[in-house]
């Protein structure tokens, strides 16, 4: 397992934790922690896809990170 695999795996695990917690009602989509988990997971997956390089996934993860940042800002305002 190389560095990109490790970073990407950690990122995907964080994203899946956020998804699980939201799906089963432990974290609402407007919760600060939900946004933070999505930001961290997507950013790490984005870094890994940059290191590979796999550009379609990189673009997806960067957009996911940016949208999650906007979600965090919205959650902090509420």
Backbone atoms as SQL, in Angstrom:
CREATE TABLE atoms (id INTEGER PRIMARY KEY, chain TEXT, resi INTEGER, resn TEXT, atom TEXT, x REAL, y REAL, z REAL);
INSERT INTO atoms VALUES
  (1, 'A', 1, 'UNK', 'N', 0.854, -1.169, 0.000),
  (2, 'A', 1, 'UNK', 'CA', 0.000, 0.000, 0.000),
  (3, 'A', 1, 'UNK', 'C', 0.900, 1.233, 0.000),
  (4, 'A', 2, 'UNK', 'N', 0.687, 2.135, -0.949),
  (5, 'A', 2, 'UNK', 'CA', 1.504, 3.348, -1.016),
  (6, 'A', 2, 'UNK', 'C', 0.811, 4.506, -0.305),
  (7, 'A', 3, 'UNK', 'N', 1.459, 5.660, -0.293),
  (8, 'A', 3, 'UNK', 'CA', 0.942, 6.823, 0.430),
  (9, 'A', 3, 'UNK', 'C', -0.425, 7.259, -0.094),
  (10, 'A', 4, 'UNK', 'N', -0.595, 7.279, -1.407),
  (11, 'A', 4, 'UNK', 'CA', -1.886, 7.675, -1.978),
  (12, 'A', 4, 'UNK', 'C', -2.998, 6.727, -1.534),
  (13, 'A', 5, 'UNK', 'N', -2.698, 5.437, -1.476),
  (14, 'A', 5, 'UNK', 'CA', -3.689, 4.455, -1.019),
  (15, 'A', 5, 'UNK', 'C', -4.076, 4.699, 0.438),
  (16, 'A', 6, 'UNK', 'N', -3.104, 4.986, 1.265),
  (17, 'A', 6, 'UNK', 'CA', -3.370, 5.217, 2.691),
  (18, 'A', 6, 'UNK', 'C', -4.212, 6.473, 2.874),
  (19, 'A', 7, 'UNK', 'N', -3.808, 7.570, 2.235),
  (20, 'A', 7, 'UNK', 'CA', -4.547, 8.831, 2.347),
  (21, 'A', 7, 'UNK', 'C', -5.964, 8.656, 1.818),
  (22, 'A', 8, 'UNK', 'N', -6.087, 8.041, 0.649),
  (23, 'A', 8, 'UNK', 'CA', -7.404, 7.832, 0.056),
  (24, 'A', 8, 'UNK', 'C', -8.291, 6.941, 0.903),
  (25, 'A', 9, 'UNK', 'N', -7.721, 5.899, 1.467),
  (26, 'A', 9, 'UNK', 'CA', -8.498, 4.993, 2.319),
  (27, 'A', 9, 'UNK', 'C', -9.018, 5.702, 3.561),
  (28, 'A', 10, 'UNK', 'N', -8.183, 6.506, 4.185),
  (29, 'A', 10, 'UNK', 'CA', -8.619, 7.266, 5.359),
  (30, 'A', 10, 'UNK', 'C', -9.743, 8.222, 4.974),
  (31, 'A', 11, 'UNK', 'N', -9.576, 8.910, 3.847),
  (32, 'A', 11, 'UNK', 'CA', -10.608, 9.833, 3.384),
  (33, 'A', 11, 'UNK', 'C', -11.929, 9.144, 3.119),
  (34, 'A', 12, 'UNK', 'N', -11.881, 8.006, 2.455),
  (35, 'A', 12, 'UNK', 'CA', -13.111, 7.271, 2.144),
  (36, 'A', 12, 'UNK', 'C', -13.771, 6.747, 3.419),
  (37, 'A', 13, 'UNK', 'N', -12.984, 6.277, 4.367),
  (38, 'A', 13, 'UNK', 'CA', -13.551, 5.817, 5.638),
  (39, 'A', 13, 'UNK', 'C', -14.265, 6.973, 6.346),
  (40, 'A', 14, 'UNK', 'N', -13.660, 8.148, 6.362),
  (41, 'A', 14, 'UNK', 'CA', -14.291, 9.310, 6.996),
  (42, 'A', 14, 'UNK', 'C', -15.602, 9.653, 6.284),
  (43, 'A', 15, 'UNK', 'N', -15.612, 9.636, 4.956),
  (44, 'A', 15, 'UNK', 'CA', -16.840, 9.909, 4.202),
  (45, 'A', 15, 'UNK', 'C', -17.920, 8.871, 4.508),
  (46, 'A', 16, 'UNK', 'N', -17.531, 7.617, 4.599),
  (47, 'A', 16, 'UNK', 'CA', -18.501, 6.568, 4.901),
  (48, 'A', 16, 'UNK', 'C', -19.042, 6.677, 6.324),
  (49, 'A', 17, 'UNK', 'N', -18.215, 7.102, 7.253),
  (50, 'A', 17, 'UNK', 'CA', -18.684, 7.327, 8.626),
  (51, 'A', 17, 'UNK', 'C', -19.729, 8.440, 8.628),
  (52, 'A', 18, 'UNK', 'N', -19.447, 9.533, 7.924),
  (53, 'A', 18, 'UNK', 'CA', -20.413, 10.635, 7.848),
  (54, 'A', 18, 'UNK', 'C', -21.715, 10.153, 7.221),
  (55, 'A', 19, 'UNK', 'N', -21.621, 9.384, 6.151),
  (56, 'A', 19, 'UNK', 'CA', -22.800, 8.860, 5.477),
  (57, 'A', 19, 'UNK', 'C', -23.612, 7.960, 6.412),
  (58, 'A', 20, 'UNK', 'N', -22.949, 7.039, 7.098),
  (59, 'A', 20, 'UNK', 'CA', -23.607, 6.138, 8.035),
  (60, 'A', 20, 'UNK', 'C', -24.304, 6.923, 9.157),
  (61, 'A', 21, 'UNK', 'N', -23.581, 7.848, 9.759),
  (62, 'A', 21, 'UNK', 'CA', -24.146, 8.621, 10.866),
  (63, 'A', 21, 'UNK', 'C', -25.356, 9.433, 10.424),
  (64, 'A', 22, 'UNK', 'N', -25.316, 9.968, 9.210),
  (65, 'A', 22, 'UNK', 'CA', -26.456, 10.716, 8.685),
  (66, 'A', 22, 'UNK', 'C', -27.614, 9.785, 8.359),
  (67, 'A', 23, 'UNK', 'N', -27.338, 8.694, 7.705),
  (68, 'A', 23, 'UNK', 'CA', -28.379, 7.765, 7.263),
  (69, 'A', 23, 'UNK', 'C', -29.156, 7.173, 8.434),
  (70, 'A', 24, 'UNK', 'N', -28.464, 6.911, 9.535),
  (71, 'A', 24, 'UNK', 'CA', -29.114, 6.311, 10.690),
  (72, 'A', 24, 'UNK', 'C', -29.531, 7.331, 11.751),
  (73, 'A', 25, 'UNK', 'N', -29.492, 8.624, 11.405),
  (74, 'A', 25, 'UNK', 'CA', -30.054, 9.659, 12.249),
  (75, 'A', 25, 'UNK', 'C', -29.183, 10.145, 13.390),
  (76, 'A', 26, 'UNK', 'N', -27.899, 9.803, 13.389),
  (77, 'A', 26, 'UNK', 'CA', -27.015, 10.273, 14.450),
  (78, 'A', 26, 'UNK', 'C', -26.493, 11.688, 14.187),
  (79, 'A', 27, 'UNK', 'N', -26.384, 12.065, 12.917),
  (80, 'A', 27, 'UNK', 'CA', -25.952, 13.415, 12.533),
  (81, 'A', 27, 'UNK', 'C', -26.884, 13.924, 11.442),
  (82, 'A', 28, 'UNK', 'N', -27.434, 15.084, 11.661),
  (83, 'A', 28, 'UNK', 'CA', -28.267, 15.710, 10.636),
  (84, 'A', 28, 'UNK', 'C', -27.367, 16.414, 9.627),
  (85, 'A', 29, 'UNK', 'N', -27.886, 16.667, 8.446),
  (86, 'A', 29, 'UNK', 'CA', -27.081, 17.295, 7.395),
  (87, 'A', 29, 'UNK', 'C', -26.669, 18.719, 7.753),
  (88, 'A', 30, 'UNK', 'N', -27.382, 19.370, 8.660),
  (89, 'A', 30, 'UNK', 'CA', -27.024, 20.732, 9.055),
  (90, 'A', 30, 'UNK', 'C', -26.150, 20.764, 10.312),
  (91, 'A', 31, 'UNK', 'N', -25.647, 19.616, 10.735),
  (92, 'A', 31, 'UNK', 'CA', -24.773, 19.519, 11.895),
  (93, 'A', 31, 'UNK', 'C', -23.342, 19.887, 11.485),
  (94, 'A', 32, 'UNK', 'N', -22.673, 20.656, 12.325),
  (95, 'A', 32, 'UNK', 'CA', -21.298, 21.085, 12.050),
  (96, 'A', 32, 'UNK', 'C', -20.384, 19.877, 11.859),
  (97, 'A', 33, 'UNK', 'N', -20.539, 18.850, 12.679),
  (98, 'A', 33, 'UNK', 'CA', -19.677, 17.669, 12.586),
  (99, 'A', 33, 'UNK', 'C', -19.866, 16.923, 11.268),
  (100, 'A', 34, 'UNK', 'N', -21.087, 16.904, 10.757),
  (101, 'A', 34, 'UNK', 'CA', -21.341, 16.265, 9.467),
  (102, 'A', 34, 'UNK', 'C', -20.548, 16.972, 8.369),
  (103, 'A', 35, 'UNK', 'N', -20.590, 18.301, 8.384),
  (104, 'A', 35, 'UNK', 'CA', -19.839, 19.072, 7.388),
  (105, 'A', 35, 'UNK', 'C', -18.338, 18.881, 7.556),
  (106, 'A', 36, 'UNK', 'N', -17.866, 18.879, 8.794),
  (107, 'A', 36, 'UNK', 'CA', -16.432, 18.700, 9.034),
  (108, 'A', 36, 'UNK', 'C', -15.946, 17.327, 8.569),
  (109, 'A', 37, 'UNK', 'N', -16.735, 16.297, 8.822),
  (110, 'A', 37, 'UNK', 'CA', -16.367, 14.959, 8.350),
  (111, 'A', 37, 'UNK', 'C', -16.318, 14.912, 6.828),
  (112, 'A', 38, 'UNK', 'N', -17.292, 15.544, 6.180),
  (113, 'A', 38, 'UNK', 'CA', -17.302, 15.577, 4.720),
  (114, 'A', 38, 'UNK', 'C', -16.119, 16.369, 4.164),
  (115, 'A', 39, 'UNK', 'N', -15.793, 17.478, 4.788),
  (116, 'A', 39, 'UNK', 'CA', -14.644, 18.275, 4.341),
  (117, 'A', 39, 'UNK', 'C', -13.359, 17.462, 4.469),
  (118, 'A', 40, 'UNK', 'N', -13.152, 16.864, 5.630),
  (119, 'A', 40, 'UNK', 'CA', -11.920, 16.093, 5.861),
  (120, 'A', 40, 'UNK', 'C', -11.824, 14.894, 4.916),
  (121, 'A', 41, 'UNK', 'N', -12.908, 14.149, 4.814),
  (122, 'A', 41, 'UNK', 'CA', -12.894, 12.965, 3.969),
  (123, 'A', 41, 'UNK', 'C', -12.699, 13.284, 2.500),
  (124, 'A', 42, 'UNK', 'N', -13.436, 14.272, 2.009),
  (125, 'A', 42, 'UNK', 'CA', -13.326, 14.643, 0.597),
  (126, 'A', 42, 'UNK', 'C', -11.960, 15.252, 0.291),
  (127, 'A', 43, 'UNK', 'N', -11.434, 16.041, 1.208),
  (128, 'A', 43, 'UNK', 'CA', -10.122, 16.644, 0.980),
  (129, 'A', 43, 'UNK', 'C', -9.037, 15.567, 0.910),
  (130, 'A', 44, 'UNK', 'N', -9.087, 14.609, 1.819),
  (131, 'A', 44, 'UNK', 'CA', -8.096, 13.530, 1.796),
  (132, 'A', 44, 'UNK', 'C', -8.235, 12.671, 0.535),
  (133, 'A', 45, 'UNK', 'N', -9.458, 12.358, 0.154),
  (134, 'A', 45, 'UNK', 'CA', -9.668, 11.588, -1.075),
  (135, 'A', 45, 'UNK', 'C', -9.205, 12.390, -2.287),
  (136, 'A', 46, 'UNK', 'N', -9.396, 13.706, -2.243),
  (137, 'A', 46, 'UNK', 'CA', -8.927, 14.570, -3.328),
  (138, 'A', 46, 'UNK', 'C', -7.412, 14.588, -3.432),
  (139, 'A', 47, 'UNK', 'N', -6.746, 14.649, -2.301),
  (140, 'A', 47, 'UNK', 'CA', -5.280, 14.610, -2.300),
  (141, 'A', 47, 'UNK', 'C', -4.795, 13.285, -2.883),
  (142, 'A', 48, 'UNK', 'N', -5.415, 12.205, -2.467),
  (143, 'A', 48, 'UNK', 'CA', -5.023, 10.888, -2.977),
  (144, 'A', 48, 'UNK', 'C', -5.236, 10.793, -4.481),
  (145, 'A', 49, 'UNK', 'N', -6.360, 11.315, -4.966),
  (146, 'A', 49, 'UNK', 'CA', -6.618, 11.236, -6.408),
  (147, 'A', 49, 'UNK', 'C', -5.676, 12.144, -7.194),
  (148, 'A', 50, 'UNK', 'N', -5.207, 13.213, -6.581),
  (149, 'A', 50, 'UNK', 'CA', -4.199, 14.072, -7.216),
  (150, 'A', 50, 'UNK', 'C', -2.859, 13.326, -7.310),
  (151, 'A', 51, 'UNK', 'N', -2.523, 12.589, -6.263),
  (152, 'A', 51, 'UNK', 'CA', -1.254, 11.867, -6.240),
  (153, 'A', 51, 'UNK', 'C', -1.214, 10.709, -7.241),
  (154, 'A', 52, 'UNK', 'N', -2.380, 10.177, -7.594),
  (155, 'A', 52, 'UNK', 'CA', -2.397, 8.990, -8.460),
  (156, 'A', 52, 'UNK', 'C', -1.899, 9.271, -9.867),
  (157, 'A', 53, 'UNK', 'N', -2.206, 10.207, -10.639),
  (158, 'A', 53, 'UNK', 'CA', -3.305, 11.170, -10.713),
  (159, 'A', 53, 'UNK', 'C', -4.533, 10.581, -11.436),
  (160, 'A', 54, 'UNK', 'N', -5.698, 10.820, -10.838),
  (161, 'A', 54, 'UNK', 'CA', -6.968, 10.400, -11.442),
  (162, 'A', 54, 'UNK', 'C', -7.891, 11.611, -11.406),
  (163, 'A', 55, 'UNK', 'N', -7.887, 12.349, -12.498),
  (164, 'A', 55, 'UNK', 'CA', -8.501, 13.679, -12.546),
  (165, 'A', 55, 'UNK', 'C', -10.016, 13.708, -12.367),
  (166, 'A', 56, 'UNK', 'N', -10.793, 12.773, -12.901),
  (167, 'A', 56, 'UNK', 'CA', -12.244, 12.844, -12.663),
  (168, 'A', 56, 'UNK', 'C', -12.586, 12.769, -11.171),
  (169, 'A', 57, 'UNK', 'N', -11.932, 11.889, -10.453),
  (170, 'A', 57, 'UNK', 'CA', -12.174, 11.760, -9.019),
  (171, 'A', 57, 'UNK', 'C', -11.645, 12.977, -8.269),
  (172, 'A', 58, 'UNK', 'N', -10.530, 13.530, -8.718),
  (173, 'A', 58, 'UNK', 'CA', -9.984, 14.745, -8.109),
  (174, 'A', 58, 'UNK', 'C', -10.999, 15.882, -8.193),
  (175, 'A', 59, 'UNK', 'N', -11.580, 16.075, -9.378),
  (176, 'A', 59, 'UNK', 'CA', -12.583, 17.142, -9.563),
  (177, 'A', 59, 'UNK', 'C', -13.787, 16.889, -8.663),
  (178, 'A', 60, 'UNK', 'N', -14.268, 15.645, -8.619),
  (179, 'A', 60, 'UNK', 'CA', -15.395, 15.297, -7.756),
  (180, 'A', 60, 'UNK', 'C', -15.110, 15.649, -6.303),
  (181, 'A', 61, 'UNK', 'N', -13.956, 15.263, -5.816),
  (182, 'A', 61, 'UNK', 'CA', -13.625, 15.480, -4.406),
  (183, 'A', 61, 'UNK', 'C', -13.396, 16.954, -4.070),
  (184, 'A', 62, 'UNK', 'N', -12.829, 17.708, -4.990),
  (185, 'A', 62, 'UNK', 'CA', -12.648, 19.144, -4.750),
  (186, 'A', 62, 'UNK', 'C', -14.013, 19.831, -4.672),
  (187, 'A', 63, 'UNK', 'N', -14.910, 19.467, -5.584),
  (188, 'A', 63, 'UNK', 'CA', -16.259, 20.047, -5.544),
  (189, 'A', 63, 'UNK', 'C', -16.967, 19.623, -4.261),
  (190, 'A', 64, 'UNK', 'N', -16.833, 18.371, -3.865),
  (191, 'A', 64, 'UNK', 'CA', -17.427, 17.877, -2.627),
  (192, 'A', 64, 'UNK', 'C', -16.888, 18.660, -1.428),
  (193, 'A', 65, 'UNK', 'N', -15.603, 18.931, -1.420),
  (194, 'A', 65, 'UNK', 'CA', -14.996, 19.705, -0.336),
  (195, 'A', 65, 'UNK', 'C', -15.548, 21.119, -0.289),
  (196, 'A', 66, 'UNK', 'N', -15.614, 21.779, -1.448),
  (197, 'A', 66, 'UNK', 'CA', -16.105, 23.164, -1.504),
  (198, 'A', 66, 'UNK', 'C', -17.567, 23.241, -1.072),
  (199, 'A', 67, 'UNK', 'N', -18.393, 22.339, -1.563),
  (200, 'A', 67, 'UNK', 'CA', -19.811, 22.330, -1.175),
  (201, 'A', 67, 'UNK', 'C', -19.944, 22.081, 0.323),
  (202, 'A', 68, 'UNK', 'N', -19.124, 21.198, 0.870),
  (203, 'A', 68, 'UNK', 'CA', -19.166, 20.927, 2.307),
  (204, 'A', 68, 'UNK', 'C', -18.719, 22.128, 3.125),
  (205, 'A', 69, 'UNK', 'N', -17.796, 22.905, 2.598),
  (206, 'A', 69, 'UNK', 'CA', -17.391, 24.139, 3.278),
  (207, 'A', 69, 'UNK', 'C', -18.564, 25.112, 3.343),
  (208, 'A', 70, 'UNK', 'N', -19.309, 25.228, 2.236),
  (209, 'A', 70, 'UNK', 'CA', -20.511, 26.071, 2.263),
  (210, 'A', 70, 'UNK', 'C', -21.532, 25.532, 3.259),
  (211, 'A', 71, 'UNK', 'N', -21.658, 24.201, 3.333),
  (212, 'A', 71, 'UNK', 'CA', -22.551, 23.599, 4.337),
  (213, 'A', 71, 'UNK', 'C', -22.108, 23.903, 5.743),
  (214, 'A', 72, 'UNK', 'N', -20.809, 23.907, 5.979),
  (215, 'A', 72, 'UNK', 'CA', -20.282, 24.234, 7.306),
  (216, 'A', 72, 'UNK', 'C', -20.586, 25.694, 7.651),
  (217, 'A', 73, 'UNK', 'N', -20.389, 26.573, 6.711),
  (218, 'A', 73, 'UNK', 'CA', -20.690, 28.000, 6.939),
  (219, 'A', 73, 'UNK', 'C', -22.166, 28.172, 7.292),
  (220, 'A', 74, 'UNK', 'N', -23.037, 27.495, 6.546),
  (221, 'A', 74, 'UNK', 'CA', -24.484, 27.560, 6.821),
  (222, 'A', 74, 'UNK', 'C', -24.800, 27.019, 8.202),
  (223, 'A', 75, 'UNK', 'N', -24.174, 25.891, 8.565),
  (224, 'A', 75, 'UNK', 'CA', -24.418, 25.290, 9.879),
  (225, 'A', 75, 'UNK', 'C', -23.936, 26.207, 11.005),
  (226, 'A', 76, 'UNK', 'N', -22.810, 26.879, 10.791),
  (227, 'A', 76, 'UNK', 'CA', -22.286, 27.789, 11.821),
  (228, 'A', 76, 'UNK', 'C', -23.165, 29.021, 12.006),
  (229, 'A', 77, 'UNK', 'N', -23.801, 29.453, 10.911),
  (230, 'A', 77, 'UNK', 'CA', -24.694, 30.611, 11.001),
  (231, 'A', 77, 'UNK', 'C', -25.954, 30.279, 11.791),
  (232, 'A', 78, 'UNK', 'N', -26.382, 29.011, 11.747),
  (233, 'A', 78, 'UNK', 'CA', -27.590, 28.598, 12.474),
  (234, 'A', 78, 'UNK', 'C', -27.197, 28.238, 13.868);
